[in-house]
Structure formats: C-alpha cells, structure tokens
Amino acid sequence: MRTILVVGAGRIGRMAGHFLSTCGDYRVRVIDPSEAALSWFAAHRPEIERVHGDVTDAKALEAALSGAWAVLSCAPFHCNPGIAQQAKSAGVHYLDLTEDVAVTKQVMALAEGASTAFIPQCGLAPGFIAIAGRHLARGMDRIRELRMRVGALPRHPANMLGYNLTWSTAGLINEYLHPCEAIDGGEFTAVAALEGLERLVVDGVEFEAFNTSGGLGTLAESLKGRADRVNYKTIRFPGHRDLVWFLLHEMGFAKDPEGMGALWEREVPTTDDDQVVVFVSASGLVEGRLVERTYARCILHREFDGLPWTAIQITTAAGICAVVDLLATGKLPTQGFVRMEDVEYTDFIANRFGKHYA
C-alpha cells in the first residue's frame, strides 16, 4: 500500500485525506504545525498518521517524507518550492494546488532531471479547468476561442460583495493582483487582473466574470500557435469586481495585500453552504465548419460518510486525488513535469474522485 503525505490539515487537506484514506488503496500521513488542525483527523479519521511539524523546517519535512510514495501540498503557495525541492531529494512524486505562476515556474525548473513526477496545479482552477478546456478543443483545426470560467461562491449571498470566504484568503487576493496569462490575437500575452468584465448566465442565474491570475495554468503556453483567443476568468455575483477594485486601487490595499487579507478574515464570513460554478466554452473549425462545445456545472456542498463537505473542498480535493490515482495506475508520466492538459478528460471523469465533476 502506497503512503501519501498530505501537507496541510486545513479544509482541503482534510478532504484529500478523507478521500484517500477511505478508498482502501493508500496509507495517509498528514503534517501541520497546528495541533488544533490535526485534532480534526484524530476525531474523524484516526487511522491517518498525524505529524506535528512545520514544513518550512527542512528536517521536519524530510522526516515526514520518509517512506512516502507521493506528497500532496495543500499548504500556502509560498511553501511549495521548498516542499518540491525536498520531494525531489527524497525521490517522491510531488503534486500541489498552487495558482501562483511564479511558484509553478519554480516547480517546473525542479522537475528537470527528476526521477519522479512533478504535477502542480492539480485542483479546480488551475487543474480540472485545463483538462476540460483541452478536451473540448480537441479535434479543432483552429481554436477560435477557449473561455474558461470558475467561481467558488455562497449559494445565498447576503452582503454587498456577494461573497463568503471559502478557501485561502491569501490565494484569493493574490489572484486579484497579479497579471493573467492569455492568448489574444494568436499571441501569448499578459492581461491585467480585474479587467475584461463580462456577464454570463449559468443554470438561469446571472453572474459576472473578470480576469484573475493563475487559473489558466500552463494551458495558454500549450495552445500557443493553435488558438486565436484563450482566457480564464473568475465568476462572481454582479458588483463584486467593482468593490474589489475600489479596495485595492482606490483605498490602497494593492500596496498592502496582507492588510486586505486581515480585513477580509475579520469582516467577511465563511460559509459551508457554497457552490462551485464551472463554465467552459470552446469554439473553432472542424472540417471547415465553425462549432462550439460547452461544459457547464454547478456543484454543491454535500455529505460523505456522515460528514459535511463544502463544494470547494470536494472539487479541489477531487482534482488532486484523481491525478494521484491516474499516476498510480500508469495513466500519467512518472518522471518530470506533467501538465494538467496532459490528463485525459475521459480518464479523469471515469475516476472515483474525478466523477464528482461528471
């Protein structure tokens, strides 16, 4: 039985640990510096080995990696280069959920010459969104436009932001600040976050969408030369973008992202009553005809094994756990850098974890 080290005992780490420990094929170990976070596993999944340690401590991480087959980083994005370096030294497969472009480039560099697989950006967006986008565009002689839209949202918004905290606040603000990779006019480019505002309707509900960083993963680079337009935007309820712009660029929080994070942590409530909205559209030429293919889903929170889980926990953990399964069953390369768009959609959706997107 393969041992999987899960780094981080937060909301996503819990879901990943639950998925992997209950499927019967993996032995799970989790490391976190917080005894309070680890106590959740003691109460609900006592068979999971718990390690109290800080992954920024090289010796603690080295010990936790001992005997592991793969490491899944559910830690803050800035921790990932160090975890990836240790994984390479230990000969352990590495997977993460990062949306940060610079961190992914560091992981890509570490993958050179590695004896194991390095698979960053395995969650929802980046992650599944690239798998679905590449699938819809397959067989097109020329991709006219590939639009990818994702939102992690409350089901019943009750504030002006139309938003509740559902995942990493630091990661959220990071997406709102940094340049966004895209293809426009056939050329690889960077566009500004919070720009490109548009309206869209999914399942009869009106939303807005705008540019945010990192969600595209490596897909734009992979499709360079084959597509006219490729872009990723975050979905929110109408009005959210203008309020975020006001806070960042008129109230000065763009210069103090940690301050904005502290403000949101204090004043914006969390919710377990959430939804993940996914919309992907590919249009292009097939045998001389213009065709369009779409994928649209609204995934809700639900219970597994008597425990409540949020939609963002389910979708994010399902992504990385499905990729682990595909790696273990020989459906992905076992050495070097692996892109999400290299994952076959049909394999992913047929997987016991990936099926949550079906």
Sequence and secondary structure as in RCSB ss.txt:
>XXXX:A:sequence
MRTILVVGAGRIGRMAGHFLSTCGDYRVRVIDPSEAALSWFAAHRPEIERVHGDVTDAKALEAALSGAWAVLSCA
PFHCNPGIAQQAKSAGVHYLDLTEDVAVTKQVMALAEGASTAFIPQCGLAPGFIAIAGRHLARGMDRIRELRMRV
GALPRHPANMLGYNLTWSTAGLINEYLHPCEAIDGGEFTAVAALEGLERLVVDGVEFEAFNTSGGLGTLAESLKG
RADRVNYKTIRFPGHRDLVWFLLHEMGFAKDPEGMGALWEREVPTTDDDQVVVFVSASGLVEGRLVERTYARCIL
HREFDGLPWTAIQITTAAGICAVVDLLATGKLPTQGFVRMEDVEYTDFIANRFGKHYA
>XXXX:A:secstr
 EEEEEE  SHHHHHHHHHHHHSSSEEEEEEES HHHHHHHHHH TTSEEEE  TTSHHHHHHHHTT SEEEE S
 GGGHHHHHHHHHHHT EEEE    HHHHHHHHHHHTT SSEEE   BTTTBHHHHHHHHHHTT SEEEEEEEEE
EEEESS  STT   B S HHHHHHHHHS EEEEETTEEEEE TT S EEEEETTEEEEEEE SSTTTTHHHHTTT
TEEEEEEEEEE TTHHHHHHIIIIISSGGG HHHHHHHHHHHS B SSEEEEEEEEEEEEETTEEEEEEEEEEEE
 EEETTEEE HHHHHHHHHHHHHHHHHHTTSS SSEE  GGGS HHHHHHSTTGGGG 
